[in-house]
Amino acid sequence: MDEVTLIGLLWRESAASSRRGISTRGITTLGVDLADREGLDAVTIRRLAAEAGVTAMALYPHIGGRAELIELMLDHVAGATYETAAAPDGEDWRERLTVIADANWASCHAHPWITDLATGRPVPGPGASAKFETELRALDGIGLTDIEMEQTLTALLSLVKGTARASLAAQASREQGEDRDVDWWSTIGPALTAAIGNKAQFPVATRVSRALGDLTGKANDPEGAYRRGLSLLLDGIAQQLDDR
């Protein structure tokens, strides 16, 4: 991927082609919609060209190659994070950070494919830059240094993305309409018990798993982990600010 070319694609004002009616924004939106419906593997230049009713060659001046397209799609999704969610501009900083976390949790579930993409050294586009600015402002002035603000935001978003990915994986493993793991566990439970043999071999794991299953009916609880992790993070920030 040519990162200089990508910067041009991300930041240029791209009008629709006068002959074909296609544009960078339009093709990017098609890519996001297709990925949301069928997953990122479905997003190919040829498939998008067919969706747009043009040849594959007609797309390249607008989006570069597939690698650049994916970056355009990520930037598009980032820029839309607060289009339907509340902005993190309340008076209480804990409330602001909770709004950020919940907005990103919702975005991960609306666009599951983004949880599988690692952003090594991301090239900032207008969408991601606006999102970054919005989220940093929620941390500005609460008593953290600039470095601590960036690291805190990264930690928060990493918590959200990791637990959202686990949540999506759990959902994908269930049958349509199934939201609990009781039937699944009743199927594999006897075989697992027989395989383990010594029931006292894992006493703490057995107790904890049973408690979680009794409470939630699930084999694991990523959403509960998200909520608890967020609470612990906020409490830790509050304690650091109080200590100062």
N, C-alpha and C positions, 0 to 999 in steps of 0.2 A: 504494500500500500504506500502510495506517495502522499506523505503527510502534508506537504505544501499544496498539492492539488486538492487534498481534502479540505484544507482551510478555505480555499477559494470556493469550493462547493458549499461548505457550511455557511459562509458569511455573505455570499453574493446575493443580490436581489435577482431572482431568476423568474423572468416572465415566461408565460406559456409559449411554446412554439407556435408560430402563426399558422403553419401548415398542418401540424398534427395535434395541437392543443395539449401537448404534454409539457410538464415542468418538473424541476427538481422536487418541489413541494408535493406535487401531485403524485409522482412516482414513489416518493418516500411514504406518503400516506397509504398508497396501495400496498407497499411492502409491509407496513405496520399492521394493516388490516389482515393481510394474508398470514403473517406470522401469528397473530392472535388467534386466527381460526384453525390453522393447520400446523403451526410450529415453524421454527426458523429454517429447517431443512427444506421446506416447501418454497422458500423465497429464492428463486433463481432469476437470472436476467431473462431467460426465455419465458418463464411462467409469467413474469410481470409484463413482458411485452405482449403476451397473449391477452392478459387482463386489460391492458391499455389499448389493444387493437392496433399495435404498431409492430415493426420489426425490432429485433433485439438491438441491432446497430443504431436504431434511432434513440435508444435510451442512454448510450454511453456518454454523449456530450453533457447530459443532465446529471448523471449520478456517478460517473467514473465506472469502476468495476464493482463486483459484489462486496468486497471488503469495505469500500467507501460507502456503499449503500447501507450496510449494516450500521456504520457510524452515523450516517444521516438519520437512520431510524431511531437509534438510541438517543440522539439529540432531540428528535421530535417528541419522543416519549417523555424525556426529561422536562422539556418545555411545557408539556401538558399536565404536569403533576398537580398543579394548583388551579387548573381550569375548572374542575368540578369540586375540589376539596377547599375547605376554608383556608385562608392565608394565615400563617403563623405570626399574627400581630397582636395577640392579646396582651394584657398588662402583666400577667404572671409568666415567668420564664419556663416553669415546668409545664404549663399549659401549652406554651409555644412549641416546646420540644416534643410534646405528645402529639400535637397537630402534625408536625413534621414526620414523626414516626408513622402515624396512622395514614398519612397521605402516601408515603412511600410503600407501606404495606398494601394499600389498595392498588397502587400502580403495579406492584409485582404480581398481584393476583389478576389484574386486568390484562397484563402483558407477560405471561409466564416465562416466555423465552428470554427476557432480560436477566433473569436470575442465573442463567447458565453462561453468561458472558462476563469474563474477567476483563477489567479495563486497565491494563498495565500502566501505560502513560497516555491517558486520554487526551485527544486533541479537543480543546474546548470550543464548542459551537455556541450559537446564540441561546438555544434552549437550555443547555447545561449551565451556561454562564449565568443566565437569569435565575435558574433554580439555586445555584450555589450562592448567589448574592442574597436571595430571599432567605435562605436557611442560615447563612452566617449572620444576617441582621437579627435573627431571633436569638442569637447568642451574644451579640454585641452589647457591651455595657453591663453585663451581669457580674463581672469581676474576674473573667478569664483573660489570659494573655492572648495575643493573636495566634500563637502556635497552639495553645490549648484549645482555642475555638476550633481550629481546623481539625485537630486530633479528636476532639469530642464529637464533632459532626461525622467524621469518618467512622468512629467507633459506633455511633448511633445507627448510621446507614448500613454498616456491616452487620450489626445485630438484626436489623430488619430484613436485609437481603438473605442472610443465612437461615433465619427461622421461616421466612416466606418460602424459600426453596424447599425446606423440609415439609412445610404445610402442603405445598403443591404436589410433592412426591407422594405424600400420604393420601391425598385426594385421588391421585391418578391410580393408586393401587387398589382402590375400592371399586366395586361395581356401581353402575349408574343408579343414583338415588340412595346409595348406602352411605351413611355418615358415621357408623360405628363399626368396631372390629369384633363384636361379640361372636357372630357366626363364624368368622374366620378363625378366631381363637379356639372355638369349640371343635373345629375341624383338625387343627394342628396340635392342640394342647396334649391329647393323649400320646401322640407319637413323640412329642418333645419330652414329655415326662419319662417315657420309656427310654429314650435315647440318653437322657441325663443320668438316669438310674438313681443316684444318691440325691434324694430331695433336699438334704441339708447342705449340699455343696455350695449353694449360692444363697444364703439366708437373707442377706440384705436386699439383693436384687429381686428375689422372689417376693419379699414383703412390699417393696416399693412398687413393683410392677402390678401386684394385686391391688394395692391402694389406688393406683392410677386407673386401672381398669374398672374398679368398683365405682370410682367417682365419675369418669368420663366415658367408659365403655370403649376406650381406644387403647391401642398398643403403644402409642406415643402421643404427645400433645404439644406440637410445635407452637400453636397459638398461645397456649398457656405459658410456654417458655418465652415467647415474645413479650407477653405482658409482664412476666416476672423479671425478665432481663431489663426491660425498659424501666421498671420501678427501681431496680437495683442501681442502674446507671444514674437515674435522676437523684436518688438518695446519695450516691457517692459524690455527685457534683455539689449538692447542697451541703454536704459535710465539709467538702474542701473549701467552699465559700465561707462557711461559718468559722472554720479554723483560721481563716485569714482576717 
